[in-house]
Amino acid sequence: MQDNTKIPYKIYLEEDEIPKQWYNVRADMKNKPAPLLNPATLKPMSFDDLRPVFCDELIRQELDDTTAYIDIPQEIQDFYKMYRPAPLVRAYCLEKALDTPAKIYYKFEGNNTSGSHKLNSAIVQAYYAKQQGLKGVTTETGAGQWGTALSMASAYMGIDCKVYMVKVSYEQKPFRREVMRTYGASVTPSPSMDTEIGRKINAEHPGTTGSLGCAISEAVEVATKTEGYRYVLGSVLNQVLLHQTVIGLETKAALDKYGIEPDIIIGCAGGGSNLGGLVSPFIGEMLRGEKKYRIIAVEPASCPSLTRGKFAYDFCDTGMVCPLAKMYTLGSNYIPSPNHAGGLRYHGMSPILSQLYHDGYMEATSVEQTAVFEAAEKFARVEGILPAPESSHAIRVAVDEALKCKETGEEKTIVFGLTGTGYFDMVAYQKFNDGEMSDYVPTDEELQKSFATLPKVDL
């Protein structure tokens, strides 16, 4: 039983305790994620099929279902030391404000210029692109955190970076855009008129504010048509969740250091990189029959892929040029409401997390935007960090679970991921403070219309 008097506000690991290997949860999964399919043949994608799009080493990681631990290159370990290990914080002030017997911890990933966990994978992908002798990389970004992280990593590695930013975020978050440009990236609002797919999407959806699926299509098109470039992705793919396991491995090591056993682990869920990175080591224990945890994925009610989506093969992008993945999806044609959780505005969910959710290792809930910002404001006022809108989805449910403990008197230990800061999200906070923020929940009819576009795959 933990002794509260001995647990500091912030639990830090030593520099030499930063993980030296990533954890590949697929190695412990009995039901592996279904393979990516070639959109032309509907056959599983091979290494050679993926080479025109992704870096070679990243493809090997993407397809590896058996190696439990993969070594982190020394250069990446050295880069991680610039901002890692990240602190695990005991939310004493939040506990007091809620008057709850629950013990609340959060893993804070905003301690770098990108403001989020995204740098954990961006530097890896830029590293492998450089090792392969490429000129540059292309990508998409929603809220801008991934684009910022990749622009930083590309500058560090000395390669070019082209970012397609979801149009609504490009307009709402000009300062995030300027950080990317400061690090040398070119930033284009998506859908644009610069690509064939962008022009097609604009013609089919006049006035669209865009989506991550749109931006992915454009970034892939540019990568495959530009010599010396490859596409990199900030979420969803197996390789990205692998790199992000530094979050969960550090969290688990920090908890173990003080003999803390979490009951509930909570993360926001868009494509799955943060959630997968945080929970993979804990789910690994569950898969091996060693421990039991309650894992909660929290998504926006405006883009509820886990809670209202279909578990089916679907295109990863709106332009339907990327591989098909079996995942919980709202349909690649689904254009989410232009709400402020830009990083969660994706139509599908990581194949790994989708399979784990389908197999009962996680639960999921969706929350509306105004409730999310209420929790964000409460957290900011008592814990001193202005959280990102994405992170605030996890805060909302952590608060709700802590209040349930207040009702029942249970002393549960809650851990959630604070994925980043919200200092570039002030338009959203302004709308909330001015009472201009609204909630949008898609109707069943809207979702059915999108589900009707799912590809017919018979395996």
Secondary structure, DSSP 8 states (H G I E B T S, - for coil): ---GGG--SEE---GGGS-SEEE-GGGG-SS-----B-TTT-SB--HHHHTTTS-HHHHHHHH-SS-SEEE--HHHHHHHTTT-S--EEE-HHHHHHHT-S-EEEEEE---STT-BTTHHHHHHHHHHHHHTT-SEEEEEESSSHHHHHHHHHHHHHT-EEEEEEEHHHHHH-HHHHHHHHHTT-EEEEES-SSSHHHHHHHHHSTT----HHHHHHHHHHHHHHSTTEEE--SSSSHHHHHHHHHHHHHHHHHHHHTT---SEEEEE-SSSHHHHHHHHHHHHHHHTTS---EEEEEEETTS-HHHH-EEEEEESSTTS-S-EEEEEES-TT------S-GGG--SB--HHHHHHHHTTS-EEEEE-HHHHHHHHHHHHHHHS--B-HHHHHHHHHHHHHHHHHHHHT---EEEEEE-BB-TT-HHHHHHHHTT--------HHHHHHHHTTS-----
